[in-house]
Amino acid sequence: MAIRSVPCNIITGFLGSGKTSTILQLLKQKPTEERWAVLVNEFGEVGIDGSLLNSNKQEQVFIREVPGGCMCCAAGLPMHIALNQLLQRAKPDRLLIEPSGLGHPREVMQVLHSEFYRDALDIQQCLTLVDARKLSDERYTEHEIFLQQIDIADVIVANKEDLYRPETRQLLEHFLLQRGQQDCPIVWSAHGEIPLDVLNGASRFENRDLDLLHLPEADSEVATGFDEAPLPESGFLSRSNRSEGFSTIGWRFEPNTVFNHSKLYRWATDLVVERMKAVCITEDGVWGFNKTPDGLQELELDDCLESRFEIIANAIDPNWETQLKDCRLPS
């Protein structure tokens, strides 16, 4: 049976804006009789978000990851493969797509609006999550990806509202006016909590002047498969990269590696980074970590195949790997 007119929402936003938390909140509101699919793109080489989203324990939720940079690059091949497989497997009643916080949102939208998906997908509201406190930081307000995320939004979700100062609302409204998005609805949110009906309604993407949305050069290489590469005798792999003004480093550890929960928590707490995500096997069970400049969140998980860590920062500290390995229990 052909797949037709699946409601599809893009949920985008810059690093640390709360996209994963928002999707988790939306999944909790999913009607029990519906099948939902989630396509997640991660900037780093190590896929972690899938395990964090699976902690939701919702039935009839299907998740697929595309790690290793922007999924729309390399002629959109990684995105096409993952999306086609997910649609065929899940046959969903709704599809949520979370591009990387440093991916190219305009190109993702162009792929979804292409003739190939015109009958299969019904592109609905594009949600852009914003931590409005960052609007005083030029690393955000002058970053082409951040500006694209604002420009393609059908709805702005002003997340982490509970941490805003009184003047922060006006700062966001003024910024949207400068970008010509003064009529874009704003949903004020804390902890990624938004009503389900925000997803409904046709996207305005095709009616916009795309020439106004400046696009950085896309990467031309396909991801090298680090996320699924065999682990060597040392028991771990690491991979680092730099793109879009940020550095990333990720690690994968063999399933027999067990971490000391307390040491790992202290290591993660002390990190000064833009973002750290992890799923890890400890003597106290399996845990997920989600670190932003606002602090560290910890989530107990049912299971994971192996321990994985990913850091996004302005620069890589060469001591991180030694510190992380020191958190392991003796084999």
C-alpha positions, 0 to 999 in steps of 0.5 A: 500500500502506498504511503500518502499524506503523512503529517510531518513536522520539522522540529529544529533549533540551535545547540541546547535549545531543547529539541530532544526534550520537546519531542519526548514531551510530544511523544507523551501526548501521542494518541494511544491508537496512533503510530508515530515515527521520529527521524533524528539527525545528530551533528556528531558521529555517534548516535545517542538521541535514539536511545534517549527518545526510546526511554519514553517507553511509548508503544507504536513509536519508531525511531531512526537516527542519522549521525555524522553531520547534516543528513541533507548533505551529500545530495540528501542521500543519508536522509533519503535512505533513512526516511524511506526505510522509516516510512516503510517500516512504521507506516506512521500517522505522524512523522517528526524530524529533528535536524541537527542543531548545526544542520541545514534546515532549509535544505531539509525542507527542500528535500521534504517538499521535493516531487519525490515526497509530495504525495507521501508527506503532508508538511505541517508546522515547522517548529523552531526552538529558541533559548531567547537568552542567547540572543545577546550572543553574536555566536548565535545571532550571526550564525547562518544556521541559527538565522535559517532556523528562525527564517523557516519557522512557522512557530517559534517555541521560546523554550526555557522560559522559566530561566528568562529575565523580564526583558528577554521576551522583548529581546526575542520579539525585537529579533523576530521583527528584524528578521521579518518574522514579527507575525510568527506565533510564539509559544512560551515553554519551559522544559519543552512542554508544548500543546500537541495542537501546535503541530497542526497546520500547513507549513508556509515554507513554499510561499517564502522567498528562498533567496532570502535564506542564505545557505552555507556550503554543504558538506560533500562527503557521506558519513564514514560509518563510524557509528557502526564500525567494529570496535578494536581490541582496545575496547573503544573508538573515538572520532573528532571533527570540526564544522560550522564553528564548533568542534565535536568528539565522540566515543564508543565503548564495548558492551562489557565496559562498565562505568562508575556512576558517581565518577561519571556524574562528577565528570559530566557535571564539571564539563564546560561545553556547549553540549554533551550527550551520553548513554552509558552502562554503569554498576547502577544500571543504564543511564542517559546524560544530557548536558547544556550550559544550564546544567546536567540532566540524568535519565534512567534507561531500560537498556543500551547496546554499548556506552556512547558519549558525544561532546560539542564545544568551542574546542576539544580538551585533550584531557577529556578522553583520559578523564572518561577512561578513568571513570571505568570500573576494572574489567 
